[in-house]
Amino acid sequence: MAKIDTDEWEARAWEGVLVEVPPEWDIAAISGERKRGYMRIDDQDNMPRVEVKWQESKGFVNVDEVIEKYLKDLQKKRPPDADPVEVDHDCTVVSKRQMRKRDLNCFAWHEEISGYGAAWYCEDCERAMVIQVMVKPEEDGQDLAAEVIGNMEDHPVDGWVTWSTYGLKFQTPERFDLSQQKLMAGLIELTFEDSGEQIVAARWGMANIALGGGSLEGWAEREIKQFHKGVRLEFEQTQFRGHPAVHVTGTFVNPLRYFQSFVMHVLRRPYAEVVNGWAWHSEEENRIYYVGTLLDEKNTDIAEEIARRVDCPEGEVGEEDEHEGKPIR
């Protein structure tokens, strides 16, 4: 049987769910949000390889019923005249000890392709999880599924949520919820919000074409303003993580905002009032990254923390950027 090389597997992560897969597999479909959602990962031939569903549930969860509902939904997608798939509920794809889950059940089915899956209830994030790995006949299917499922993470770690797809991998504080997304070949853009505060993380491919022979600062002045409307922005050329970079800062133009800020701080509530962010050019990858925030002034240090959690090669560290970025899984 063919065995997929796992030495170069990469993370794919969404809403606190992280799986390690071959680098040519990536997210093809996503829906829902942190309480209830779905993620599908396809291979380079557009064959579905991994499906994950999650549902917030408080109290007792019948894992057998979770699996039955998932399998019924799969059956509905088959042709009306197709025979029901025979499911093996006695298999062991992964163990309870390996997954550190008390309520864990496995299942498998076999046709032209095979599916190996597991379901459980995570007491930490209070979500019922179902994951299925689809494999080809020539592959060592059960071992492959055990690798994917066994290394899965089903909730944020140390208060940080990992996001990873199409060359953009970073982390956000757990309190922020995803509010907008743009997933295109040349641009990946995710926006997060919490109580008016905002985080934007973006990745542009083909940086040489985007820059068009111009400066990164000129590009930033044209592109970054779309993320922070109504804000007077300033752009300072610098280095970040050893890369050519632009430090973006700004405050609101409308004077009413200053009065609102005063009132909110008297009430001891946060008020989103200061823009702080970095755009940098990773020449090795031919990409431009941007992490920008609109935060209460006391929280602006979060911007640099998030930017340093973006997974990209470190450049040559200059005098303006002497400390190392923090690696993420």
Secondary structure, 3 states (H helix, E strand, C coil): CECCCCCCCEEEEECCEEEEECCCCEEEEEEECCCEEEEEEECCCCCEEEEEEEEECCCCCCHHHHHHHHHHHHHHCCCCCCCCCCEECCCCCCCHHHHCCCCEEEEEEECCCEEEEEEEEECCCCEEEEEEEEECCCECHHHHHHHHHHCCECCCECCEEEEEECCEEEEEECCCEEEEEEECCCEEEEEEEECCEEEEEEEECCHHHHHCCCCHHHHHHHHHHHHCCCEEEEEEEEEECCEEEEEEEEEECCCHHHHHHHHHHHCCCCCCCEEEEEEEEECCCCEEEEEEEEECHHHCHHHHHHHHCCCCCCCCCCCCCCCCCCCCC
